[in-house]
Amino acid sequence: MDRGCIFLLFGVKLSTFVFTKTETDMFFNERLPKYLLGKYQLIGTVTFSVLFALVFLNIYIPFSETAWFGLGDSSTFLYTLAFIMVCIAILICSRMLMYKSRSKFEMTFIGYTIWCIFEILAITGFYTWLTVNIIWPDITEIWFVFGKALKNGSIALGLPYLISGMYFAIIDKNNTIRLMNYENVVTDEPPRPDSQKQKITLFDNSGALKLSLNPENLYYIESDDNYIKVWYTDSKGELKQYMLRCRLKTVEESFKGSPLVRCHRKYIVNLSKVSMLRKESDGYVLDLDKEEIPPISVTKTYTDSVLSHFTEQSPLLEPIED
């Protein structure tokens, strides 16, 4: 395999460990974070990649055997301009298709890597065709030109893909709400050791406290793209929602071992607020002790963890005393 392709594969795999929170997740099965498929992120990736590629190629041209780019000669300039415009069009169309198809299927890291490789191959193929058919029609070393173009294209596009991915990962991490259940939260409530230790607190990226509530007021948390909706009851007992920029995976990992349990791809439920666990034909359903909250399904992926919580907390059979 060409060294440029190896570099691209290694770079995207390295970025995976930045994006994910645990290194135990398998690279091939890890879903691509949705913030990488956002409109502004895709526009930013294309813009940065084009600018980086232009700078890289201008630095590399004097040392290349197959580069014909130039700004001085008028004919070379026109071909250079045409090549740049076609490349930009390829990237824009590709990223538009990626954006439009984000809701059709869940892209994984390996899928994103393959997509990027096809972008590089498309641009490399166009450069090779332009070189051997128009610029240097007498050249016979077609595969040599293709190999050089593939190596340079992998660096010129692969590196900015990696850098932009890491940049957006850092931005998302800073914007992600930090969920904690620590006891060192400042509050004007009378000191109650039990409730203080179980206080659920949500902070923004600057460390400012955004929401603090007791577990008995929290009903469930709903995923909404890159945000979550926290459903809780206020002091009057009315159901309210609070929206935060955060991934549901963050909540799941932050509150392991607590009554907040993942039961669905979109939901985390406070099992202490469940009034009934029902077995339906297509699986289990949770009824919460508030009538306005619709029943929440338990998918097969999370059935065992939900059932284990109920059986551990409340055994189905009590010992019979003689």
N, C-alpha and C positions, 0 to 999 in steps of 0.2 A: 504494500500500500504506500502511496506517496506520502512523504513526510509532512506535507501540508495538511493532508486529511487526518493523519495521526495527531497533529497538533490541534486541529479543530475538535476532534473527538475528545482528546484529553482536556482541552479547555472547557468544553461544555460539561464534562463529567466533574471537573474541579468546581465549577460554579454550582453544581448540584448540592455540594456539601455546604455551600453558603446559604442556599435557599432553604434547605430542609433543616429541621431542628434536631433530628436524630440521625446518626450515621448508620443506624441499623436498617433503615429502609432501603430496599433494593433499588438500584438505579433504574433498572429497566421498567419497574412497575410504579415508580414515583410519578404522581401527576404533576404537570407543570403548573406552578402558581398562576392564578388568574391575573395577577397584576402584570405579568409579562405579556398578556394578550390584550391589555387595555389599549384604547385608541391612541392616547397620548404617548404611551410607552412604545408602541409600534412606530409611530411617527418619529419619536426621538431616536429609536434604534436605526431607522433608515437614514435619518439626517446625519447622525454621528458616523455611521458606517461609510456613507458617501464622502464626507469630509475627511475621515481618516484614510480612506482608500486613495483619495486624490493626493494627500500629503505623502503617503507611503510610496505611491507610484512615481511621483516627482523626484523623490529621494533615490529610488531604486533604478530609474531609467538609465542613468549614466553607466551603471554596472551590469546592465542586462544585455544578453545577446539577441534576444527576440523582441524587445520592446521597440515600438516605432512611434510612440507618442511624441508630440512636439507642439510647441506654440508659435514657433518662428515661421516655418514654412506654411503657406496658406492651405495647400492640399492636405498636409498632415494635420493641420489644425482642424479642418472640417471633418476629417475622419475621426480625429480624437473627440471632437464635440459630439459627433453622431454616436460613437461608442458609449460615451458617458451618458447621453440621453437615453439610449436603449437600456443600459444597465440600470439606470434609475427607474425606468418604466418597469423593468422586470421585478425589481425589489418592491416597488409600490404595489403592483398587481399581486405579487406573492403575499405581501403582508395584508393587503385588503382581503384576499381569500382566506388567510389565516384568521383574521378578525371576524369575518362573516361566518366562518365554520366553527367558531369557538363554542357556540351553543349546540351544535350538532353532535359533537363527540368530545370527550375529554382527552386532551393531548398529554402525552407523557414526555419525559425528558428525552427518551430515545427517539420518540416521534418528532420532537422539536429539532433534535440533532440531524435526523435524516432530512427534514424539511430544509434546514440551513445548507446541508450538503448539496441538495438538488438546486438550490439557488446559486451556489458557487459553480456547480457543473453547468448550469444554463449559461451563466456569464462567461465561463471558461470556453464552452463550446462556441458561443458567438464570437469571442475574441479569436479563436483558432480559425473559424470560418472566414472571418474578415481578413485575417493575416494571410492565409494561403490562397484565397480567391481574389483579393483586391489589392492588398498592400504589396505582398511579395508572391505573385502568382507562379514564379519559377521555383519556389522552394519545394523541396521533396521530403524534408524531415518533419512531416506533419505531427507525428506522435511526440517528437522532441518539443515542438512548439506547444502542443497541448499539455505536456508534462510541466513545462516551465510556467505556463499560464495557470495551471491547477495549483502549483505550489505557491505562486505569488497571490493568486486569488484567495487561497485558504488563509494566508496571513493577512491580506488586506481586508477581508471580510470576517474571518474567524475571530481575529483579535478584538475588533470593535464589538462583535456580538457578545464575546465573553465579558468585556469591560462594561458594556451597557447593561448586561444582565446582572452583574455584580452591583452596579450602581443602583439599579432599581430595587435589588434585594435589600440593600442597605437603607434606601429611602423607605421601603415598606416596613422594614424592621423598626425604624425610628418612629414611623407613624402608627405602628401596631400598638394597641392598648395593652398595657401590662396588667394582667389579672393576677391578683395575689390574695391570699387569705391569711396574711400575717396579722399578728396582734398589735403591732406598733403603729396603729392608726389613731390620729388625733381626733377626738370626738367630744362633744359636750354632754353625752349621755352619762348617767351614773355608772361607775365601774361595775361591770358584771363579768366576772372572769370567763364564764362559759361562752357568752355571746361575743365577747371581745375576741376570743381566740378563733371564733368561727365567722367573724365579720368578713363579708365579701366586698372587696374594694377594687375599683377600676381606676387606673391612672392614664393620663395621656403621655406623649413622648417627652414632655418637659418635666414630668414628675408631678404635675398638678392633679389633685384628687378630683375625679369627675363624678363618681358615683360610689356610695357606700350604703350597703343594706344588709339586713340580717337574712340568713338563709331561709327563715320561715316566710319571708316576703317574696322570695324569688320562686317563680313557677317554671319557666323554661327559657331557653335561649335558642333563637332561630337564626340560621345562616341566610344572608342576603348578599350574594356575590362576595365582595371583599369586606363586607360589614357584618355585624351581628345585631340582632334586636333582642334586648334583654326585657323580658316580660315579667313584671312584678306588681305588687299591690302597694299603694301608698298608705298613709296614715288613716285614710277614710275607708280603706278596703277596696278601692276602685282599681281595676286593672289598668296598668300603664305600660308604655314601652319606652326604652331608651336605646338609641342607635349609636353604635361605636364602630370605628374602623378596626376590625380585628378578624382573624380567621377562626372558625369553629375549632380547628385543630389546636389552636393556642389554649382555648378554654378547656378542652378535653385533657390536655397534658397538665395544665395548671392545677386542676382539681381532681386528680386521680386519688382514689380512696375516699372521696366525699360522696354525698348523695347526688351530686351532679354527674349524671351518667349519659353517655352518648347512646341514643336509641335509633337514630336515623341519620342519613347523610346530611339532613338539614336541621336536626334538632338535638339538643341536650336538655334533658328533663331533670328537675329536682324530684327524685323519687319519693322524697318525704311528703310531697304534695299530691301523690297519686292516690286516688280513692278506690280505683278498681283496675285490675289487670285482667283483660278478657282475651280468650282464645277464639279467634275467628277462623274462617275457612282459609284465608290467605295469610294468617299469622297472628301475632299478638297485637293488642291495642291497649293504650294507656288512657284512662279517664282521670283527669285532674279534678280536684275538689273545687272547681269554679265552673259554673254552668256555661259561661260565655266562651270558655276555651274549648275548641273542638277536639275530639279524640285524636291522639297522636299514635301513628303506627310504629311498630317495632320491626325493623327489617331483619332478615336472617343473619346479616353480618353481626348485629349487636344483640341478638336474642339471648345468647349464653350469658353475657355480662349483665344484662338486665335481670334475667331469672336468678342468677347467682346472688345478686344483691338481695332479692326478696327472700330467698331460701336461707341465706346467711343471717339476715336480720330477723326474720320471723319464720322459724322452722314450721313446716306444714303439719307435722305431728308432734304434739306435746306428750311427754311421758305421763302415763296414767298411774295415779297414786292408788295403792291398795287401801 
